[in-house]
Structure formats: C-alpha cells, structure tokens
Amino acid sequence: MTENEKNNHTHKHMVPRTEDEKQKVLNRLKRIEGQVRGIQKMVEEDRYCIDILTQISAINSALKNTGMQLLERHMHHCVSDAIQTGDGEQSIEELMKVMQQLSKS
C-alpha cells in the first residue's frame, strides 16, 4: 500500500477502539489463527477431507462474524460521527464498498 493509499484510508472521523474492543478482536483473530494451524496439521497428518473442509467452513464463519462485528462498530461510531458532523457522504460510500466486498465472500 502506498503512502497516498494509507492516507486515503485515514479519515478524520475514525473513532479509536477501546482497549477492550481491541483485545476482543485480537482474541478472536488468535483463535482463528489457531484453527488455521490446526488445519495445517490435519493436512500433514492426511486427515479425512470432510474433517478438513468442516474446519475450513468454521474458519470462514468465524472470519465473517468478526468482520460483521467490526462493521457494526464502524457504523455505530465512525459513520455515525461523520454523519453528525455533516461529513457522512464519503463515509457511507466507503461503507457501501466494504459491504459489497464482504457480501462477495
């Protein structure tokens, strides 16, 4: 990502996460990371394909749920703040693009 791209993703209406919010997201991601490592081990051990696919499905669901929670938080804090200060249009457009990406997965 170029410096210009980084700057485009830094909006003045970004509301920083609380330490508790950060920790919850990090804990979820660490669990997902552990699940991925578990799948790697399953492949190394030549485990049954259906068992591996079931675990992949669980990871996909966990990632989607984590993304939806981040999306909800973004709407309640960052987008809401942008709307209240009269700068909501860009924030809503950005949100819609991300929602389209999430719906494709």
Buried (B, 14 or more C-beta within 10 A) or exposed (E): EEEEEEEEEEBEBBBEBEEEBEEBBEEBEEEBEEBEEBBEEBEEEEBEEEEBEEBBEBBEEBBEEBBEBBBEBBBEBBBBBBBEEEBBEEBBEBBEEEEEEEEEE
